[in-house]
């Protein structure tokens, strides 16, 4: 058998997503945005510099920058490069800038990543990449933890206390928990050879510990810790932080590599990570089997968006890919509902999905990936197939169906008055409510004193009174920004790095 080296970090969507502000919404629309008919489309952002699939990614929620790292090219050669898609100055999703980044990173595949948010210019803010394997012929994972400092751009190896708990693990899922300031690592597999898969020897998931990495408040030293009684047997899945319900959502993956899963599970969080608990999530509607797919959390509408990946027979000639984009509506977490977003993308097995957004726009970003296979990924000798890479970086945005103006909260119309003495008819004069509204989503996340100060002096907070569409004249169909929320609802409140801002609507 020809021995090949395949280094392919896994794409995992784990970031939390900011919501798209679409005009002024009524209270009912804010409480249950899923009731609105939405039109969602994928549009081009640029081309990836990696030319890879099976990409690992994480989003810097402080600066609104997506990082992608490593993968495999069309000949299954490892791509040990990294890139970023910068939305820090974007006014719309198409404004993202794709550039390669320098630095020396280890050669691994099956990596998962998460960003620790400590502030835009804080030395502690970093992307952490967990696990991975070095050679598919051997198929064994490692306990490597790599750090990318987002302020300096430096790469380094993290020597965390207890890193042996990570074991030989790859194709796991990771996400940052701002409640406890830890990164969770769930699931993964220790050994899987491509040649075993194509010769009908499925890679079965083994029970592995659920871990969290924390940092000492005094020294800053990192340590890995296991959550008792919470082992999982799944790999190739996705995990996102559900900020509205303070939990992680784990979706998809596989237990054997033959068939993806459509199961959803929650890890309910606590300020004390030892008290986190797994719980089942029941959903109605049509989901899809997903393995090596992407997921991201749309905070404003309380949706988890899912796209890409394979459904069955991964790495085989009869592999089935996913072209649908679906969303899990969790406006009422007790009644989660899957919905087809009607936004079709090409098959993107091993793409990386993250969420981006600011006061001007929000969306989901998809980078990397490949088309479904037409031949086994390797033959009996281990010779690799040629796969079709998708280089396009795409952004998903949604608008109200038909782009119909939404009624303004508090707007009233003056009744038509009959003809005057001169025979003229008075035209109805619409009035616009400009009174401040405090979004429910910030009441438990921002100190009351800060909210009260903003309401007392609204002109001292960015955006107040500006028309929702600055390119159009103000009026009933282009009302002022008067809803008080966080600049980036994906992240925790910070007076400098994630301050309050006036928006067109509430999450």
C-alpha positions, 0 to 999 in steps of 0.5 A: 500500500502506498503510504500517504500523508493527509493532514486535514483539520476539520471544519467546525462551525462554533462561533456565535452569529450576529443578527441582520437588522432589517428595518424596524420590527414589531414586538411580535416579530422580535419575540418570534422572528421565525414567523417572518417569511425570509429570503436567504441567499449565498453571495460571493465574498472572495476566493480562499487562498488555501485552495483546500477542503476539511478546513478548521476555522474560528472567528475573532468576535472582538475584531470580526475576523474569521481564521481558517487553517490547513486542510487538503488540496485536490491531490490530498496533499496537506495545506499547512497555510492559514488565512483570515477573512476580515470584516472589521471595516465591512458595511456588508458581507461582500466587503470581507477581505481574504488574505493569507497570514504568516506564521509556522503552524504544525502539520496536522489534520482533523483539528478543531478551533475556538476563539477565546474572547478577551478583547480586541487588543488583549494579549490573552485573546487567541484562537486555540486549535485542538488535537489532530493527526499527522498521517492517515496511513497510521490514522492516530491522533495527538494531544497537540494544542496550538495557539494563534495570538490574534494581537501579535499574530504569533503561533505557539504550542500550548503546554497545558496541564492535563493535556494528556486528557486530550488523548489521541483525538481528532475530528472533535468539536470545540467552542468558547463558553463566555460564562465560565471563560473556558473552551469546551472540547466534545467527542472525537476519534483516536484512530481512523485510516482511509484505507480501512474505510474504503475496504469496508472497515468502518471507523467506530467512535469510542467513548471519550471524555468531554473536556474544558480548558481553563486559565489560571486567573493569576498566572494565566497557565492553561489546564485541561479538565474532564467533565465527570460522567459526560463521555461522548461517542461521536466524531465529525460533528459541529458545536455552537454556543447558543447565547440566548439559552446559555448552552452549547448545541452539538449537531450531526457527526457520525458513530461509524463513518458510514452514515451521518447523524441528525441528532441535536444535543445541548450542554447546559452551561454554568459559571462553574463548568463542573456543573454543566450538564448534557440534555436532549433537544427535541426538534420538529421539521426536516433536518439532514444527516451531516458529517464534516459539515458546518454550523453557526449560531444566528443570535438575533433570530435564535437560529442555528444554521447548518450547511455542507458536509456529507450524509452517507458513505464518506470517502467512498465513490457513492458518497452523498453530499448536502446542498441544502442550507437549513436553520433550527429555530429556537425562538422558543427553545422548548419548540425547536423547529427545522426550516429549509432556508431555500438557499442552495450551495454547491456540495461543500464537504469539509467546509468551514462555517462561521458567523460575522456581524456588526451594527451594519450587517450580519451573516454566515461565512462558508469557506473551503470544502469540496464536491462529493466524491465520484471515486473512493478517496484512496484505492486499495494501494492507498493512491489518492483520488483527485477531488474538486475543491470549492475555492469561493468564500461565500456569505449567507444573508437573509431579508424579509421576503419580498423586501416589504417594508415593516410597519414602524413600532408606534407609528400612527397615521393621521385620519384623512380629513374631508375637503376643506373650504377650498375643496382640497383634501388633507394628505395623511401625515405619518408620525414616527416613534423615536422613543428608545427601546431596551432590547430584552437580550441585554437586560441580563448581560449589561449592568443596569447602570450602563443601560440607564445612562444610555437611555438618559443620554441616548445621543451619547451612544453610537447610532441613535437617531440615524436612519436605518438605511443611511442612503435613503431619506428618513421617513416611516419606511426608513425609521431611526435607530432606537433599539438599544443592543450590543454592537456584537450580540455574539459576544459578552458586554465590554465597555470598550470592545463590545459596547452598546449601540442603537440599532434598527431592531432587537434580536 
